[in-house]
Each structure stands twice: as C-alpha cells, then as structure tokens.
Amino acid sequence: MKLAWLALLLVIPLALGVGPAGVDPAVIVALRLPRVAGAVVGGAGLALAGVLMQTLLRNALAEPFVLGMSSGAALGAVLAVLVAPMVPPALPAAVGALAAASLVGGLAQGTGATRLLLSGVAVASVLGAATALLLQLAPDASVVRAALFWTAGSLASVSLPGAGVAGCLVVAGTAWAIRVAPSLDRLLLGEDTAAALGVDVGRVRVALIVLGSALTGALVAMAGPIGFVGLAAPHLARMRVGALHRPLVGIVLPLGALLLLGADTLGRTLATPRELPVGLVTAAVGGPFFLWLLRGRAYQFGEAGC
C-alpha cells in the first residue's frame, strides 16, 4: 500500500514537469496542473466506484462503464448542456448514472453474471446512441465537436474547480467506505449472511448505489466517460491485499490514479502532435483485460483471483 502511494507521489512531479530543468511555473499552473489533478482524482474516483459496484453485485466484472452508468451519466450531462446550460452538469450526470444502474439492475435482477453484463452492454449501447443523436441534432457545431471529443473521455478541458469538486466527493466516498468497511466485508458473504451478522443490507445497498452514481456523474461531467480503470484497479489491488475493504480502498486509490495518469501520458505522446482521448487508451488496454477476466471466470467473489 505504501509503495503505491509513494509511486504516485513520485510520478505527479514528473507529470507536472517540476524539476531543475522544468517548465515555466505559469504553464504548470495553467495547463498541466488541472490535467494532472483531473487524472489523479478521476483515476482514484473510478477505482473507488469500481470497488463499490463490485461489492454491491458481488462480481469483479462490475464497474460503471461496463454497467452502462458512464453512458447514462454522459447522456445526462449532454442533455444539461443542450437544454439547461445553467445547470451544473454533474447533477444531471449523476441522475443519468443512477437511472442506468437501476435499469441494468432491473433487467438482470436475480440472474447471473452473463445476463448482468449483457444488460449493461445493451443499456450502454442504447444510451450511447441517444447521446450521439442529441449531438447530431444540436444546432451549434462547435459544441458538437467539443462534446464528441469529450464523450471519448478526455482530460484536456479539466478545470481545477471541477477537479476540486470531484475530489471532495472522492474523499467523502473514501471516508464512508473505510467507516463501513466491516459491513461491506460481510456483504461479500451474501445478503442473507450479512443480515444475520447485523448488517442493514437495504441501507448499505442504497448507499452504494447512490454513492457510485454520484461518483460516476461527477467524474463523467469532469472528463467524459472513461472505462476499465474501475475494473482493472480493484482487481490488481485484490491480488495484492485481498478483498477486505480497508486495505483494498487504501491501495486502490493510488493504483487508479497511476493507471489514468499513465493512460493520459500515452494518449498525449503516442500520436504527437495529435492527442488521443484517454478513454480510447483505457479501452484499448482494458478491453483485453476484461476478456481475460471473463475467459478465466475469475469474477465471482469466492473464486480464484477475487
């Protein structure tokens, strides 16, 4: 756990360009600091949201992007921009994420992982198509171009206030997860067992859904839908510390931040002078990782690898 935080503390100055031969401080503050802050907050928040969704569903393949929550958040944010630009996009994005999660949960209720994943893919496809349709019908072409880049997942337009708001939510979610960690640990044993051990299952489930949706909405509003960080970071963390939530949350935050920082660096350098949206990079790396997990069937808690 300490090594992950130390690695993050060492990588952040490198990403900012701080050093003996560093760049102009004004450039760091105006351009690099918001982007690095967005990557750290976004990666940590996506990793935390992944842990929450995986605990809720007792399935290591669950994460906001796979479950369609990111697509729902993107649709809510785009609707707000086009219809009510005075409304902060994080709020309608969170509502969209919650609606998508509820829809996927309703479609897959009482069934196994396969139907859950298929429901998530189907809902994500429908909501993604609705978002694309709204953008095609938008009257302002400049808004459409910016939104299309944003919907691929991008840290290019992150602002410090936006990263700060999302960061506060990540800190609050982390504090809550650590406080109720024993209840989350028991929830992994099954709802009936958790209830027998004194967990208020209904209350914890509602909190997980609401917090996961709020995190997804805030992060999507900040940087667009970015997939697979919430899948890979928790899985890698469990390989190191197991499934207990206090050590898991402690290590998954810096892991998620490092993953998104690395993906953003690749996106900025692979096709210089052009920039690849970070969401494309995470999809290119995370897609094969997802298939590996699915092929190995190491996704139900209690099986090998989880």
Secondary structure, 3 states (H helix, E strand, C coil): CHHHHHHHHHHHHHHHCCCCCCCCHHHHHHHHHHHHHHHHHHHHHHHHHHHHHHHHHCECCCCCCCCCHHHHHHHHHHHHHHHCCCCCCHHHHHHHHHHHHHHHHHHCCCCCHHHHHHHHHHHHHHHHHHHHHHHHHCCCHHHHHHHHHHHCCCCCCCCHHHHHHHHHHHHHHHHHHHHCHHHHHHHCCCHHHHHHCCCCHHHHHHHHHHHHHHHHHHHHHHHCCCCCHHHHHHHHHHHHHCCCHHHHHHHHHHHHHHHHHHHHHHHHHCCCCCCCCHHHHHHHHHHHHHHHHHHHCCCECCCCCC
